Amino acid sequence: MNDIAAQLAQLHEASLDRHTRLISGPQGPRVMLDGTPVLLLCSNNYLGLADHPRVREAAADAAMRWGVGAGASRLVSGTMTIHERLERRLADFEGTESCMLYGSGYLANIGVLTTLGGAGQTIFSDALNHASIIDGCRLARADTFVYDHCDLEHLQWALRDRGREGDVIVTDSVFSMDGDVAPLAGIVTLARRHGALVVVDEAHATGTLGPGGRGAVAEAGLEGEVEVLVGTLSKALGSYGGYVCARSEIVELLVNSSRSLIYSTAPSPPAAAGALAALELLIEQPLRPEKLQSTAELLRRQLGAAGMPPRSGRTQIVPLIVGDAEATVRLSEAALARGVFAQAIRPPTVPAGSSRLRLTVMASHTATELAGAVAALGDAAREVGVTFDPVPDAAEPVARAA
Ligand code: PMP
């Protein structure tokens, strides 16, 4: 029997129940949350472009020119001028021959992995890859081998053991909940040796890392070496939708085989136009990603100085590991009462025992705002009795709940 009430009670009991919270007004470094002004420290609107006047205007203009809905999937009658315009710009930006938009990054990962991961093949997937990659692996007819997080030796062992020409290695470039960066050069070397295709999900790296925000693959000097780049329009690009950049032949296969593209309506024209305006802002103002990273570095330093060292890293994702789910929820609520919104991230999003506040900075946060947030987090931690070990460990929880 599907006992819904019992399932909900069980989640509540384990402090694993989830609820939406209402933001009124636009997304920005400060928002109105459930009617109260708070500093937002858990958004992926990294460059603050979701409410940028040029992005808003582009979306509004597109709604007037092309309407709101695409009305059909891309292969029926949903391919519109704005889609092709954005795809051309994204392909140029990523340095690939071709690009295909998807309804979301989630759908893009599913589309790529189900298309490239055919029966008889293996998808080698990092243990901390995003849920959309995990779901893509589940839906693909290929077998999945999950290698230990960022562990090239384990990957190499697995490729030797079972790798075949045409298999797929897939990884986040910046891991969404930990903020660390995949060993991309090593992965590409192993892939070449074993004839595997490499799929890199740049969701948290586009607009945040690499020259001009062109991502972690570009930062590692690997442009042209990675067969498939997956991206999202929903984070640094401030809009909604996903995309795949690759050589034309791969994109053509996706168009013919990837069900999350074929059987889903094309992205809405305002979302595509908003993303295009954001991409143009990024290209015109390439220092935004640097500002983001220096802001992240500042937050890391301030947290460390306040006795709350985050997990070590160098990106805009700054995880403050608590460990216990219930303590994490209490810490998040106590911070919120002090005007800082940092959502508690718990299993199954992260492994059991590693619940955390996944702090994310935006390029538009000021030093004063961050100092205020760190003070509020420190007070909140004292109130709920969470203490942090002085030295953060890369793999283990660093806080103890009283
Ligand atoms: N990949 C990664 C690494 C992500 O973090 C996310 C979103 N959290 C996605 C893909 C999905 O992107 P979208 O929100 O556009 O569906």
Residues whose N, C-alpha, C, O or C-beta is under 5 A from the ligand:
A	BS01	PMP	S104 G105 Y106 H130 S132 D172 V174 S176 D201 A203 T232 S234 G241 G242
